Amino acid sequence: MSLTALGRRCPMTRLPLLCALLLLPAQAVGVNQTPPELRGTSWLNTASPATLSPDAAPLASLRGRVVIVNFWVYSCINCHNSLPTLKGWYGRYRDQGLEIIGVHTPEFESDKPLANVRASLKDDGVSWPVVQDNDSFNWRAWSNSSWPTFYLLDRRGRLRAVHVGEISSRFPHAIPGLEATIQRLLVEK
């Protein structure tokens, strides 16, 4: 695939070479497969220390819960607009077994400082765990290509649904289907 074609696949940036680096080497995570474990050295909104070992296995530790893995960046307006929907689901379904893990993958150098991410989480009232993905390890491992992207995992840790794009009152079309999937996964054992 040419860099021009890769640039078209990555509409959020005008830097095709950077996009090419973010997209390689990736294999798509398939429905009903177990996705790669999340890795990162900086974790926010966790009861454990802010720095976890790169070998930590947060997804494996969440088996038995339904998990939304949200790839986002705080400077993305579509990501920001999706937060009320996520907060609503977290408030309604957390006690029933829902967890959200944010994967903050910077697009620009200005998105990388941990202090900026912390401030954004506080300003936006985000309370679920977030891993800082400055080296795009998780982005590549999950074959992610857009902000925001939402991956829904069942209680066994298998991928069951993916949604790319904003979920908000501006773009509400996917919300009923995603919420129905969350509800269905919560009742599965």
N, C-alpha and C positions, 0 to 999 in steps of 0.2 A: 504494500500500500504506500502511495506517495505521501510526502509531508503535506501536500495540498489537500489530499483526501482526508488525512488525519486531522488537519485543521478544520475541515467541515464537520467532522465527528465531534469536535470539541468546541461548541459555539460560545462557551463562556470566556474564551480567551482569544486574543488575536496573535498569539505566539505559537504557531504550529509546532515548532521544535520542542517547546516546553510540553505541549499537549502530547506529542509523540513519546516523550520520556515518561509522561504520566500513564500512558496507555500500555506500555511495554513492560515486561512480558506478561500478558494477562490471559487467563482462561475464564470464560464466563462461568459464574456460579449458576448451576441449573436447579430448577424447581425439584424438590424432594431430595436434594443433595445437602450434605452438611458443608456449610461454607468454611473458609479458612478462619482460624482463630484470630482475634484482634490482638495487635501488639502495639505497644507504645510505652514510652518512659514517663510521660506526663499524663496523669489522670486527674480529672477535676470532679468535684461533687461526689466523692467516694468517702466511705468511712475508713478505708485503708489509707496508708500513706500516699501522698500525691505522686510519689515515684514508685512504680511497680517494676519488677523485673521484666525484661522483654519476653521472658518465657511464661509470664502470667497467662492464665487461661480464663478470662472473664466469661466468655460465652459458655464454656464447659461448666463453669460454676453456676450458671443460670439455667441449667437443664431442669425441667419441671416448671419453668415459667415460659410464657409467650414473650418474645423479644422483638422489638422494632429496632433495627439498626439504621440510623439516619446519618448518611453522609451529607455534610453541610459545611459552610464557611460563614462566619458571622457577618462578613461584608456583602453577602449575597441577599438581595431584596426578596427573592423568591423563598429562600431559606427562612429569612426573618418572618415573612408573611405566613409561613406554615406553622410557626410556633404556637399560636393559639389553638390550632387543631390538635397538635401533639399534647399540649398542656391539658386540654379537655379530656383526651383519651387517658392520659396518665392519672388525672384526678378521678375519672369514672372507673377505670379498670385495674388500677395498680393493686388494690386489695384482693382482686380476683385472680391475680397472677401475671399481670402485664409489667414488663420492664422496657425501658427505652435506653439505648446506648447511643450517644452521639459520637460520630467520628468526624472531628474537625480537621478537614484537609485544606490547607491554605491554597489560594490561587495566586496571591501576590506576596512579596516579601513582608509587606505591612500586616499581613494576616498571621504571621508566624509568632510574634512575641506572646508568650504565655500570659503576661499581664493584660494584654488586650483581650484575649479570650476570656479570662476571668472576669474582667469588667463587663464584657458583653453578656456573659451568663448571669451576672448579678443584675444588670440593667433590664434584661429580658425575663427574669424570674425563672430561668431554667434550673431545675433541681435534679435531673437525672444525670447519671455518670457520663462523662465526656472524655474521650481520649484525643490528645493532640497528635496529629498524623503529619508532622512537618516534612518527613522524608517521603510521603505518599506510599509507604509500604502497604497499608491496608487498602488504599485506593487501587493500587495495582493488583494486589492479591485477590480482591473481589471483582476485578475487571470493571470497576466503576467508571463512568464517563460523564456524569452530570451532577450538578448541585441543584436542588436537593434530590437525593434518591433514598427511598424507604424500602428496606428489606424486612419482611415479616417471617419470623422463625417460629416453628411450633415448639411444644414442650420437649421434644426430643432433639431440638437443635437443627432441624431440617428447614431449608428455605421453602416457604409455601407461597409467597407472593412478593412481587416487586412493583413499585410505582416510581416513575421518574417524573419529577416536576412538582410545582407548588400545589399544596392542599390547603385551601383557604376559602373565604367567602368570595374572593375574586375568581377562583378556579375550583368550584365545589364538586364538579362532576365525579371525581374519584372517591370522595369522602364516604358516601354511603356503602360502596362496595368494599372499601378498605375496612370500614368499621364493622361490616357484616363478617368479614374474614376474621377480624380480631375476635369478635364474639364467638364465632364458630370454633376457633382455635382454643379459646378459653374453656369451652365445655368439653373438648377432646381430652381424653386421658392417655 
